[in-house]
Amino acid sequence: MTAIWNIKAKREYEAWQREKESIMRSTPADRETETQKQKRIKKLLGDFVKFSCYYFGHLMDSDFAYFHKRDTKKIIDNKDIFAMLEYPREHAKSIIYDLMLPLFLKANGELSGMMLSSANNAKASGLLGDIQAELMFNKRYINDFGDQYSLGNWQDGHFVTADGIGFWAFGRGQSPRGTRKSEKRPNYGVFDDIDDAVLVRNESRVDEVLDWLLGDFYGAMPNTGSRLIGLGNRIHKASVVAKIVGDVEPDDPKRKDLYHSKVFALENPKTHKKDLSEKGAPAWKERYTREQIVLKMNRQGWRIGLREFFHEHIVVGKIFREEHLPWIKVQSLSAYDKLVSYNDPSYRNSKTSDFKSIVLIGKIGRYFDIIDVFCRQCSTAEMVRGHYSIADKVPDKLACRHYMEANFIQDMMLDEYFRLGTERGKTLHIRGDKRTKPNKEARIENLTPFTEQGIIRFNIDLKHSPDMQELRNQFLGFPDAEHDDGPDSVEGGIYKLNRFKGKGTGGSTRTGKSARESSRSAW
């Protein structure tokens, strides 16, 4: 080091000093007898959560989530495991699996070495530096397991502890072949955020990285008794993470012998499936509220939020572009020439057609305004409630026809409409759309003349509504997005509006008849 430091080096040293002092202040050793100490250590070594809270409490600001406990237990209980953990952003994947878990395994005598990889060497070395700092300065860990620092073997990106355990950092594509300390090969490997925005644009490069991970990186670990852990969120449908899991396309089989954990920031607490509705609860409820997650998504933009928190990548602008989907302050409903609601229930048992989408569209002059929308993965009962809720927005004095794809109108659905209508005192008059439809993709693509002229407009009052955001993202992602039921319902509504000869006033479409009678008489 020269006598005069450059500014960058000085700042890095000062940051390192602050980290050192923070760790040392936060981890004072307990005053206890040797017997008490050994009893405490034995108890901590048998419980990962208590171990982490004791030694690394300074890194925690909340309790562990259920998925942290579930996934760490799975990895601890299986000495030979390949796991891919898809967690949302800021859900502690790095701090747990890059630091807490390997040091727990080390304390239990189960770590022969660790390799860590990320998108580049600087990022990998930075992640490894966190565990290096704990080993050097964590007074509690040192008090219980001895000095870890080894003079002459303590570099950035590679170091060896006093008991001969090696730690290595590798950027994506760097050769880890022959990695070992004496006879010890690293039996714990983790790749953390291996994807980036540049890589995923080139699928051949993605395949090269996949080969490197499974060949060079995994190949440097022992053939038996190795734990390989992948961490990340799915930023692209053909990312390394997606190809590790195997389900690049929705119906593709997952990789055999892979432990896969996929966590959504907001979920159904019972099924743990994604739930963006108001009933959706934070997966990490110990740390976040639903309002905090939604606020962050609104600030990021819903498209980015879906990628970061729900592993959904929206390819923007291939056919429908953002600037062609204008927002509009909608008129009073009485100002519209015609009103239609259209329900695409997508009642097929398929991962690619599992959204139920209902739109209320008003035609005014040459424009089609999407006034309200329900676009969710949900039960039939919730869909029916959504349709009634949309219909309630239309005063009884205005004419509004309510359509559903005829192929999906079944007794079970009609029974649900009738049951809810009976409770409410009036039922929806559901009409079947019986036309012989062309291919769905072709139908949706036929909307482009409307969108390119800005004729299809969206209610700006619903700009931050999850349903409206889902509808627009399906438009923007078409035809590569996983779901397209929202645009399909818009196409159906516009088709009916263009053939609807009625006027905007002249009687209610809601009656006291049963939904089954009303629907069938309307076909």
C-alpha positions in Angstrom: 0.0 0.0 0.0 1.4 3.4 -0.9 1.7 6.1 1.7 -1.0 8.1 0.0 -4.2 6.0 -0.4 -6.4 6.5 -3.3 -10.0 7.5 -2.3 -11.6 4.2 -3.3 -9.1 2.1 -1.2 -9.5 4.4 1.7 -13.3 4.2 1.6 -13.2 0.4 1.3 -10.9 0.2 4.3 -13.1 2.5 6.3 -16.2 0.4 5.4 -14.3 -2.8 6.4 -13.4 -1.2 9.7 -17.0 -0.2 10.4 -18.2 -3.8 9.6 -15.5 -5.2 11.9 -16.5 -3.0 14.8 -20.2 -3.6 14.2 -19.8 -7.4 14.3 -17.6 -7.3 17.4 -20.0 -5.0 19.3 -23.0 -7.1 18.3 -21.6 -10.5 19.3 -20.2 -10.3 22.9 -19.3 -13.6 24.4 -21.3 -14.8 27.4 -19.9 -15.1 30.9 -20.5 -18.7 31.9 -18.7 -21.7 33.3 -17.2 -24.3 30.9 -20.0 -26.7 31.8 -22.7 -24.1 31.0 -20.9 -23.2 27.8 -20.7 -26.8 26.5 -24.3 -27.4 27.4 -25.4 -24.2 25.5 -23.3 -25.1 22.5 -24.7 -28.6 22.3 -28.3 -27.2 22.4 -27.5 -24.6 19.7 -25.8 -27.2 17.4 -29.1 -29.1 17.3 -31.3 -26.2 16.3 -30.5 -24.1 13.2 -32.9 -21.3 14.1 -31.6 -20.9 17.7 -28.0 -21.2 16.4 -28.6 -18.4 13.9 -30.4 -16.1 16.4 -27.5 -16.5 18.9 -24.5 -16.1 16.6 -26.1 -13.9 13.9 -28.8 -12.0 15.6 -27.1 -8.7 14.5 -28.0 -9.7 10.9 -31.7 -10.3 11.6 -34.5 -7.9 12.1 -37.4 -10.4 12.3 -38.1 -14.1 12.9 -37.6 -16.7 10.2 -40.4 -17.4 7.9 -42.0 -20.9 7.6 -40.2 -21.5 4.2 -36.8 -20.6 5.7 -37.4 -23.2 8.4 -38.7 -25.8 6.0 -36.0 -25.4 3.4 -33.0 -25.3 5.8 -34.3 -28.4 7.6 -34.5 -30.2 4.3 -30.9 -29.3 3.4 -29.6 -30.1 6.9 -31.3 -33.4 7.0 -30.0 -34.4 3.5 -26.2 -34.5 3.2 -26.5 -35.2 -0.5 -28.9 -32.7 -2.1 -29.4 -30.5 -5.1 -31.8 -27.7 -4.2 -33.2 -24.7 -6.2 -34.7 -22.0 -3.9 -36.7 -19.4 -5.8 -37.3 -16.6 -3.2 -38.6 -13.1 -3.9 -36.2 -10.2 -3.5 -35.3 -9.2 0.0 -36.4 -12.5 1.5 -33.0 -13.4 3.1 -31.8 -16.1 0.7 -28.2 -14.9 0.6 -27.7 -14.2 4.3 -29.1 -17.6 5.2 -27.6 -19.9 2.6 -24.4 -18.0 1.9 -23.6 -17.4 5.5 -25.7 -18.8 8.3 -26.2 -22.3 7.0 -22.6 -23.1 6.0 -21.3 -21.8 9.3 -23.9 -24.0 11.1 -22.6 -27.0 9.1 -19.0 -26.1 9.8 -19.8 -25.9 13.6 -21.3 -29.4 13.3 -18.3 -30.8 11.5 -20.2 -31.3 8.3 -18.4 -28.7 6.1 -15.2 -29.8 4.2 -15.2 -26.6 2.1 -17.5 -24.1 0.3 -17.7 -22.7 -3.2 -19.8 -19.7 -4.0 -20.6 -18.5 -7.5 -22.5 -15.4 -8.8 -22.9 -13.4 -12.0 -19.3 -12.2 -11.8 -16.2 -12.6 -9.6 -16.6 -9.3 -7.9 -20.1 -10.1 -6.8 -19.2 -13.6 -5.7 -16.2 -12.3 -3.7 -18.4 -9.7 -2.1 -20.9 -12.4 -1.0 -18.1 -14.6 0.3 -16.6 -11.6 2.1 -19.7 -11.5 4.4 -18.9 -15.0 5.8 -15.2 -14.1 5.9 -15.9 -11.1 8.1 -18.1 -13.2 10.5 -15.3 -15.8 10.8 -12.8 -13.1 11.6 -14.7 -10.9 14.0 -17.8 -12.7 15.4 -16.8 -13.0 19.1 -19.5 -15.5 19.9 -18.6 -17.8 17.1 -14.8 -17.5 17.9 -15.5 -18.0 21.6 -17.3 -21.3 21.0 -15.4 -22.7 18.0 -12.0 -21.2 18.2 -10.0 -18.6 16.2 -10.8 -19.0 12.5 -8.3 -16.5 11.0 -5.3 -18.1 9.2 -2.4 -15.8 8.5 -1.3 -16.0 4.9 -4.5 -17.8 3.8 -7.0 -14.9 4.0 -7.4 -13.2 0.6 -10.5 -11.7 -1.0 -12.3 -14.4 -2.9 -10.4 -17.3 -1.4 -9.4 -18.1 2.2 -8.7 -21.0 4.5 -9.7 -21.1 8.1 -7.3 -22.2 10.9 -8.8 -25.7 10.9 -8.2 -26.1 7.2 -11.6 -25.5 5.7 -11.3 -23.7 2.3 -13.7 -21.1 0.9 -13.7 -20.1 -2.8 -15.6 -17.5 -4.9 -16.1 -17.9 -8.6 -17.6 -15.6 -11.2 -19.8 -17.2 -13.8 -17.7 -19.3 -16.1 -14.5 -19.3 -14.1 -12.9 -22.7 -13.8 -13.3 -24.3 -10.4 -11.7 -27.6 -11.5 -9.3 -29.0 -8.9 -10.6 -26.9 -6.1 -9.6 -28.4 -2.8 -7.6 -27.9 0.3 -5.2 -30.8 0.8 -7.5 -33.8 0.5 -10.7 -31.9 1.2 -13.0 -31.0 -1.7 -15.7 -28.5 -1.0 -18.9 -30.3 -0.2 -21.1 -27.2 0.0 -21.7 -25.2 -3.2 -24.1 -22.3 -3.7 -24.8 -20.2 -6.8 -26.5 -17.0 -6.0 -28.2 -14.7 -8.5 -26.4 -16.4 -11.4 -28.7 -14.8 -14.0 -28.6 -11.1 -15.1 -30.5 -9.0 -17.6 -27.8 -9.3 -20.3 -27.3 -13.1 -20.0 -31.0 -14.0 -20.3 -31.3 -12.2 -23.7 -29.0 -14.9 -25.3 -30.3 -18.4 -24.8 -27.2 -20.0 -26.1 -25.2 -18.2 -23.4 -27.7 -19.4 -20.8 -27.1 -22.9 -22.0 -23.4 -22.5 -21.7 -23.7 -21.2 -18.1 -26.0 -24.2 -17.3 -23.4 -26.6 -18.6 -20.7 -24.8 -16.6 -22.8 -25.0 -13.4 -23.7 -28.7 -13.7 -20.3 -29.7 -15.2 -17.4 -27.6 -13.9 -18.9 -26.2 -10.7 -20.9 -29.2 -9.5 -18.2 -31.5 -10.8 -15.6 -29.9 -8.5 -17.6 -31.2 -5.5 -17.5 -34.8 -4.2 -19.6 -37.4 -6.0 -21.4 -38.2 -2.8 -22.2 -36.2 0.3 -22.5 -32.8 -1.5 -25.0 -30.0 -1.0 -25.5 -27.8 -4.1 -27.9 -24.9 -3.5 -29.2 -22.5 -6.1 -30.6 -19.1 -5.1 -32.5 -16.6 -7.2 -35.7 -15.4 -8.6 -36.9 -16.2 -12.2 -36.1 -13.0 -14.2 -36.8 -14.7 -17.6 -38.8 -17.7 -18.8 -35.6 -19.2 -20.3 -33.2 -18.2 -17.5 -30.6 -20.4 -15.8 -32.9 -20.7 -12.8 -35.8 -21.8 -15.1 -33.6 -24.4 -16.9 -32.2 -25.7 -13.6 -35.8 -26.4 -12.4 -36.8 -27.7 -15.9 -40.2 -26.0 -16.2 -39.3 -23.5 -18.9 -42.7 -24.0 -20.5 -45.6 -24.4 -18.1 -46.2 -28.1 -18.8 -42.5 -29.1 -19.0 -41.4 -31.7 -16.4 -39.2 -30.6 -13.5 -35.7 -31.9 -13.1 -35.6 -35.3 -11.3 -34.0 -35.5 -7.9 -34.2 -31.7 -7.4 -35.6 -30.2 -4.3 -37.4 -27.1 -5.5 -38.9 -24.4 -3.3 -40.8 -21.5 -5.0 -42.0 -18.7 -2.7 -44.3 -15.8 -3.7 -44.2 -12.6 -1.8 -48.0 -12.6 -1.5 -49.7 -16.0 -1.2 -52.7 -18.0 -0.2 -51.7 -18.9 3.4 -53.2 -22.4 3.1 -51.9 -23.5 -0.4 -48.8 -21.1 -0.6 -49.7 -20.3 -4.2 -49.5 -16.8 -5.6 -52.3 -14.6 -4.5 -52.4 -10.9 -5.6 -55.9 -10.4 -4.4 -56.7 -8.5 -1.2 -56.7 -11.9 0.6 -53.1 -12.5 -0.4 -50.9 -12.6 2.7 -47.1 -12.0 2.9 -45.2 -15.3 2.8 -42.7 -13.6 5.3 -45.4 -12.2 7.5 -42.9 -11.9 10.3 -41.2 -9.1 8.4 -43.6 -7.6 5.9 -47.2 -6.5 5.6 -49.2 -6.8 2.5 -49.2 -3.0 2.2 -45.4 -2.8 2.2 -45.2 -5.4 -0.6 -47.8 -3.6 -2.7 -46.3 -0.2 -2.1 -42.9 -1.5 -3.3 -44.5 -3.0 -6.4 -46.3 0.2 -7.2 -43.1 2.2 -7.0 -41.2 -0.3 -9.1 -44.0 -0.6 -11.6 -46.2 -3.7 -11.7 -44.2 -5.4 -14.4 -41.0 -5.2 -12.5 -42.7 -6.1 -9.3 -44.1 -9.3 -10.8 -40.6 -10.3 -11.8 -38.9 -9.5 -8.5 -41.6 -10.8 -6.2 -43.5 -13.4 -8.2 -41.0 -14.8 -10.7 -43.0 -13.6 -13.7 -41.2 -12.1 -16.6 -43.2 -10.0 -18.9 -41.7 -9.6 -22.4 -42.7 -6.0 -23.3 -43.9 -4.7 -26.6 -43.6 -7.6 -29.0 -47.1 -7.0 -30.4 -48.8 -4.6 -28.0 -46.8 -1.7 -26.8 -47.2 0.4 -23.6 -47.7 3.7 -25.6 -50.5 2.0 -27.5 -52.5 1.2 -24.3 -53.5 4.7 -23.1 -55.0 5.6 -19.8 -58.2 7.6 -19.8 -60.5 9.2 -17.2 -63.7 7.3 -17.9 -66.9 9.1 -18.6 -70.1 8.7 -16.6 -71.6 5.4 -17.6 -74.7 7.1 -19.1 -72.4 8.8 -21.6 -71.5 5.6 -23.3 -73.3 4.4 -26.4 -73.2 0.8 -25.4 -72.0 -1.3 -22.4 -71.0 -4.9 -22.3 -69.4 -7.2 -19.7 -67.6 -10.3 -21.0 -66.4 -13.2 -18.9 -63.7 -15.6 -20.1 -63.8 -18.2 -17.3 -60.9 -20.3 -18.8 -62.4 -23.4 -17.3 -59.9 -25.8 -18.7 -57.6 -27.7 -16.3 -54.4 -26.3 -17.8 -51.6 -24.2 -16.3 -51.7 -21.9 -19.4 -55.4 -21.1 -19.1 -56.0 -20.6 -15.4 -57.0 -17.0 -15.2 -60.6 -16.0 -15.0 -61.1 -12.6 -16.7 -64.2 -10.3 -16.7 -64.2 -6.9 -18.3 -66.7 -4.1 -18.4 -66.2 -2.2 -21.7 -68.1 0.9 -22.8 -68.2 2.1 -26.4 -68.2 5.9 -27.0 -67.8 7.0 -30.5 -64.9 5.0 -32.0 -63.3 4.3 -28.6 -63.6 1.2 -26.4 -63.0 2.1 -22.7 -62.1 -0.7 -20.3 -64.1 0.6 -17.3 -63.6 -2.2 -14.8 -61.8 -5.6 -14.8 -61.6 -8.8 -12.8 -58.5 -10.8 -13.8 -57.4 -13.5 -11.3 -56.5 -17.1 -10.7 -59.4 -18.0 -8.5 -62.3 -20.3 -7.8 -65.6 -20.3 -9.7 -67.4 -18.8 -6.7 -64.9 -15.9 -6.5 -65.3 -15.3 -10.3 -69.1 -15.1 -10.0 -68.8 -12.7 -7.1 -66.5 -10.6 -9.3 -69.0 -10.6 -12.1 -71.8 -9.4 -9.8 -69.5 -6.7 -8.4 -68.8 -5.4 -11.9 -72.4 -5.5 -12.8 -73.3 -3.5 -9.7 -71.4 -0.6 -11.2 -74.0 -0.2 -13.9 -77.2 1.6 -12.8 -80.4 -0.4 -13.4 -81.7 2.3 -15.9 -78.8 1.5 -18.3 -78.6 -1.4 -20.7 -75.6 -3.6 -20.3 -75.4 -7.1 -21.7 -73.4 -9.7 -19.8 -71.7 -12.4 -21.9 -69.7 -15.6 -21.2 -68.0 -17.9 -23.6 -70.7 -20.5 -24.4 -68.2 -23.4 -24.3 -67.7 -22.8 -20.6 -71.3 -22.3 -19.5 -72.0 -25.4 -17.5 -74.6 -26.2 -14.8 -72.0 -25.8 -12.0 -71.3 -22.2 -13.1 -74.9 -21.4 -13.6 -75.8 -22.8 -10.2 -73.2 -20.5 -8.6 -74.7 -17.5 -10.5 -78.2 -18.6 -9.3 -77.1 -19.2 -5.7 -75.5 -15.8 -5.4 -78.4 -14.1 -7.3 -80.9 -15.7 -4.8 -78.9 -14.3 -1.9 -78.8 -10.8 -3.5 -82.4 -10.8 -4.7 -81.6 -10.5 -8.4 -79.6 -12.5 -10.8 -77.4 -11.7 -13.8 -78.8 -12.3 -17.3 -75.9 -14.3 -18.7 -75.7 -14.6 -22.5 -73.6 -17.2 -24.2 -71.1 -16.2 -26.9 -71.8 -19.0 -29.3 -69.8 -17.9 -32.3 -67.3 -20.3 -33.8 -64.1 -18.7 -32.8 -60.9 -18.6 -34.7 -57.6 -19.5 -33.0 -57.2 -17.5 -29.7 -53.8 -16.0 -30.7 -55.2 -14.8 -34.0 -58.3 -13.3 -32.3 -56.1 -11.4 -29.8 -53.7 -10.3 -32.5 -56.6 -8.9 -34.5 -56.9 -6.2 -31.8 -53.7 -4.5 -33.0 -55.5 -2.2 -35.4 -57.4 -0.8 -32.5 -54.5 -0.5 -30.1 -52.2 1.0 -32.7 -54.7 3.8 -33.1 -55.2 4.2 -29.3 -58.8 3.2 -29.6 -58.7 0.7 -26.6 -58.4 2.8 -23.5 -57.9 1.9 -19.8 -59.5 3.4 -16.7 -56.8 5.4 -15.0 -58.6 5.2 -11.7 -57.6 1.5 -11.7 -54.0 2.1 -12.6 -52.7 0.5 -9.5 -55.3 -2.3 -9.3 -53.8 -5.8 -9.4 -56.5 -6.9 -11.8 -55.9 -4.0 -14.2 -52.1 -4.5 -14.0 -52.5 -8.2 -14.7 -54.7 -7.4 -17.8 -52.1 -4.9 -19.2 -49.2 -7.2 -18.5 -50.9 -10.0 -20.4 -51.3 -7.6 -23.3 -47.7 -6.5 -23.1 -46.4 -10.0 -22.8 -48.5 -11.5 -25.7 -47.8 -13.9 -27.3 -44.9 -15.1 -25.1 -46.6 -14.5 -21.7 -47.8 -17.5 -19.8 -51.4 -16.2 -19.7 -53.6 -14.4 -22.2 -57.1 -14.8 -20.9 -57.4 -11.1 -20.1 -56.8 -9.9 -23.7 -59.1 -12.7 -24.8 -62.0 -11.3 -22.7 -61.3 -7.9 -24.1 -61.5 -9.3 -27.6 -64.8 -11.0 -26.8 -66.3 -7.8 -25.3 -65.3 -5.6 -28.3 -66.6 -8.2 -30.7 -70.0 -8.1 -29.0 -70.0 -4.3 -28.8 -69.4 -4.0 -32.5 -72.5 -6.2 -33.1 -74.7 -4.8 -30.4 -77.5 -2.7 -32.0 -79.0 -1.5 -28.7 -78.7 1.9 -27.1 -77.2 2.9 -23.8 -80.5 3.3 -22.0 -83.8 1.5 -22.0 -84.1 -1.0 -19.2 -82.1 -3.3 -17.0 -80.6 -6.5 -18.1 -80.9 -7.9 -14.6 -84.1 -9.8 -13.7 -85.5 -11.9 -10.9 -85.3 -15.1 -13.0 -82.9 -17.8 -12.3 -79.5 -17.5 -13.9 -80.1 -20.9 -15.6 -83.3 -19.8 -17.2 -82.0 -16.4 -18.1 -78.8 -17.7 -19.6 -80.5 -20.4 -21.7 -83.3 -18.1 -23.0 -80.7 -15.6 -24.1 -78.7 -17.9 -26.4 
